[in-house]
């Protein structure tokens, strides 16, 4: 499966990667008979992406067992690798009805870092006690359909 036009290595997530922090992305792939309705099947997956500052390439680790990983990728190749490793079972889906696939991606937030190499982070404590709002969650989605299982190449 390819999701042309969906790029999630952007914005705050990309900034965190360039700062040397790995970023976890939660993926959900749903198969339904009506767009954005109750899914017939659903797949959840998590990928952790890191950035090699010196090589300017990305590495991806699939979080579930068996763990798969890949490294030395350009941004688009890292995004494509994640999407290509998503699948949703279709055994119970009707082969003669229109179906839709929806891919949703969310960059997961990291908890505030209270301790640093220099000790307790006063800035993090101030943010917590002031009730500072967490940064907005980055989300992306793509949908394709209608298609029929019987028309897909095997």
Phi, psi and omega in degrees: 000134175240144179240079181298140177086356178257114180234118183248356174271070185218174170055220184299323179299316179293322177299316179298319178297315180294337175278000177095004181265133173291151180235131178265133179242129177264127180247142172225127178242124181237145176244126182217165178267347178226133182305136176056034179251190178299126184286147170285319180220153181216141175233135177242141180209154177231134177236137176252124183246138176231165185234130176270106184299320183288316182274348182054043178230166183249150172238146181230136174235128174280127191286334183273164177275144351286135182292134173243149179211161178209152181219175178061044182253148169287163182306311181297324179291323177294317178298314181297321180299317179298311182297320181293340180262016173258138173210153178232132179299141180237012183301321182270359183278142179292135182276346184250014179241155176294138179232157176229143172247136177232128177250126177238137182230138179225129173281123183278142181279147175265144179293157180299142181271101181283326182250137175238180178299331181272002180117211183290134180273106180297321181301317180294319178297317179299315179299318181295312183286336176276356180069035180300135181292139176294155179299150180299141179283133176275134180221148177222154176208156176212148181223145177225147179150171358279154173212165178237139182302322183295339182268354181281144177286143179256000000 
